[in-house]
Amino acid sequence: MLLKYFRKSFVFLWLFGVCSCKDFKSWESSYTPNVQIALVQEKDGDAPAVVKDLHSIVLEKFSWTKRPVVTRNDSCFLFSSTSELTIPLNPNADTVSFEVENIGGIYYHKITIYYDRIVSLISPEAGGLQIQYVIKRIQLSTKNTKRPIFKKYTIDNPVPLKAEKNQTHVTLYY
């Protein structure tokens, strides 16, 4: 009998709480769990139209695979060196790694993205939690038997936001 009244009061309080938030847009997080990575040829600092290393012209012609599979829908993701990669960040970890290798298997790099997770309240009126990802650093590592692909990286925008859908967060230079 007491449980019946408790259940009715809980449903009433829950409905009251949902209806009390008039602006349901305030429930949406402004942060995205994805990082956009651009692959760019490294240019000479003195002559911006000139490639710094002629080897990057060779790398531009290759097709590449991305492993391990970071989404369940991908099998082995094939892309070109002028593509942009979207890497999902794990809300339960502080790092995410993936490997890039050319089709012939000569060139290889493992890219590890280190980030902080900051959990905060979306809206004091409506409640709800959101996770803000802040990219701290990138680690580029290769195997002894393979040639490296990337020379350096830049973190262009350390906090991925939903409003910035096509903005690059990390640039890898080859």
C-alpha positions as CSV (number, residue, x, y, z in Angstrom):
1,M,0.0,0.0,0.0
2,L,2.8,2.4,0.9
3,L,4.7,1.4,-2.2
4,K,1.7,2.4,-4.4
5,Y,1.6,5.9,-3.0
6,F,5.4,6.2,-3.2
7,R,5.3,5.2,-6.9
8,K,2.5,7.7,-7.7
9,S,4.4,10.5,-5.9
10,F,7.6,9.7,-7.6
11,V,6.0,9.8,-11.1
12,F,4.3,13.1,-10.2
13,L,7.6,14.6,-9.0
14,W,9.4,13.4,-12.1
15,L,6.8,14.8,-14.4
16,F,6.9,18.1,-12.5
17,G,10.7,18.2,-12.8
18,V,10.6,17.6,-16.6
19,C,7.9,20.2,-17.1
20,S,9.6,22.8,-15.0
21,C,12.3,23.2,-17.5
22,K,10.8,25.4,-20.2
23,D,13.9,25.6,-22.4
24,F,14.7,22.1,-23.6
25,K,17.5,23.4,-25.7
26,S,19.4,24.1,-22.5
27,W,19.6,20.3,-22.0
28,E,21.9,19.9,-24.9
29,S,25.6,19.8,-24.3
30,S,27.7,22.3,-26.3
31,Y,30.6,19.9,-26.5
32,T,31.2,17.2,-29.1
33,P,33.0,13.9,-28.3
34,N,34.7,13.9,-31.8
35,V,38.1,15.3,-32.9
36,Q,38.6,16.5,-36.5
37,I,42.1,15.7,-37.7
38,A,43.5,17.3,-40.9
39,L,46.4,15.8,-42.8
40,V,48.5,18.5,-44.3
41,Q,51.8,18.7,-46.2
42,E,54.4,20.6,-44.2
43,K,55.3,23.8,-46.1
44,D,58.5,25.8,-46.0
45,G,58.4,28.7,-43.5
46,D,60.1,31.1,-46.0
47,A,58.2,30.1,-49.1
48,P,54.6,29.0,-48.1
49,A,53.9,27.6,-51.6
50,V,56.9,25.2,-51.5
51,V,56.8,21.8,-49.7
52,K,59.4,21.6,-47.0
53,D,60.3,18.0,-47.8
54,L,60.0,16.3,-51.2
55,H,59.2,13.1,-49.5
56,S,55.7,14.5,-48.6
57,I,54.9,14.6,-52.3
58,V,55.4,10.8,-52.4
59,L,53.3,10.3,-49.3
60,E,50.4,12.4,-50.9
61,K,49.9,9.8,-53.6
62,F,49.4,6.8,-51.2
63,S,46.1,5.5,-49.9
64,W,46.0,4.9,-46.2
65,T,44.2,2.7,-43.7
66,K,43.1,3.6,-40.2
67,R,43.2,0.9,-37.4
68,P,42.1,-0.1,-34.9
69,V,38.5,0.3,-35.6
70,V,37.2,3.2,-33.5
71,T,33.6,2.9,-34.4
72,R,31.6,-0.3,-34.8
73,N,30.5,0.5,-38.3
74,D,34.0,0.8,-39.8
75,S,35.9,-2.3,-40.9
76,C,39.2,-1.0,-42.1
77,F,38.8,2.7,-42.9
78,L,40.5,3.7,-46.2
79,F,41.3,7.3,-46.8
80,S,43.6,9.6,-48.8
81,S,46.3,11.9,-47.5
82,T,44.2,14.9,-48.2
83,S,41.2,13.6,-46.2
84,E,40.1,14.7,-42.8
85,L,39.7,12.1,-40.1
86,T,37.0,12.2,-37.4
87,I,38.1,10.3,-34.2
88,P,35.6,9.7,-31.4
89,L,36.8,10.3,-27.9
90,N,36.1,7.8,-25.1
91,P,34.1,9.3,-22.2
92,N,35.6,6.7,-19.8
93,A,39.3,7.2,-20.7
94,D,41.9,9.9,-21.0
95,T,43.5,8.7,-24.2
96,V,42.4,7.4,-27.6
97,S,44.8,5.7,-30.1
98,F,44.6,4.7,-33.7
99,E,47.1,3.5,-36.3
100,V,47.7,4.8,-39.8
101,E,49.4,2.6,-42.4
102,N,49.8,2.8,-46.2
103,I,48.3,0.0,-48.3
104,G,51.8,-1.4,-49.1
105,G,52.7,-1.5,-45.4
106,I,56.0,0.6,-45.7
107,Y,54.8,3.6,-43.7
108,Y,53.2,3.4,-40.3
109,H,52.3,5.7,-37.4
110,K,50.4,5.2,-34.2
111,I,48.7,8.4,-33.0
112,T,47.7,8.7,-29.4
113,I,45.5,11.7,-28.3
114,Y,45.7,12.7,-24.6
115,Y,42.9,14.7,-23.3
116,D,41.2,15.8,-20.0
117,R,37.6,15.2,-19.3
118,I,35.7,17.9,-17.4
119,V,32.2,16.9,-16.2
120,S,29.8,19.8,-15.5
121,L,26.2,20.6,-15.1
122,I,24.5,21.6,-18.4
123,S,21.9,23.8,-16.8
124,P,21.1,24.6,-13.2
125,E,17.4,24.8,-14.0
126,A,17.1,21.5,-16.0
127,G,20.0,19.5,-14.7
128,G,21.9,17.0,-16.7
129,L,25.7,16.4,-17.1
130,Q,28.0,17.2,-20.0
131,I,31.6,16.2,-20.7
132,Q,34.0,18.7,-22.0
133,Y,37.1,17.3,-23.7
134,V,40.3,19.3,-23.6
135,I,43.1,18.0,-25.9
136,K,46.4,18.1,-24.0
137,R,48.9,16.6,-26.3
138,I,49.5,14.1,-29.2
139,Q,52.0,11.3,-29.2
140,L,53.4,10.0,-32.6
141,S,55.1,6.7,-32.5
142,T,56.3,4.3,-35.1
143,K,57.6,0.7,-35.4
144,N,61.3,0.0,-36.0
145,T,60.6,-1.9,-39.2
146,K,58.3,0.8,-40.7
147,R,59.0,4.4,-42.0
148,P,57.3,7.3,-40.2
149,I,54.6,9.3,-41.9
150,F,54.1,12.4,-39.8
151,K,56.8,14.9,-38.8
152,K,54.9,17.1,-36.4
153,Y,51.5,18.1,-35.2
154,T,49.6,21.2,-34.0
155,I,46.6,21.4,-31.7
156,D,44.5,24.1,-33.4
157,N,41.4,24.0,-31.2
158,P,41.8,22.1,-27.9
159,V,38.1,22.1,-27.0
160,P,35.8,20.5,-29.6
161,L,32.4,22.3,-29.7
162,K,29.2,21.2,-31.5
163,A,28.8,24.7,-33.0
164,E,32.1,24.3,-34.8
165,K,31.2,21.2,-36.9
166,N,33.8,21.6,-39.7
167,Q,36.6,23.1,-37.6
168,T,39.9,21.2,-37.4
169,H,41.1,20.4,-33.9
170,V,44.4,18.7,-34.7
171,T,46.7,19.0,-37.8
172,L,49.2,16.3,-38.6
173,Y,51.9,17.3,-41.0
174,Y,53.5,14.8,-43.3
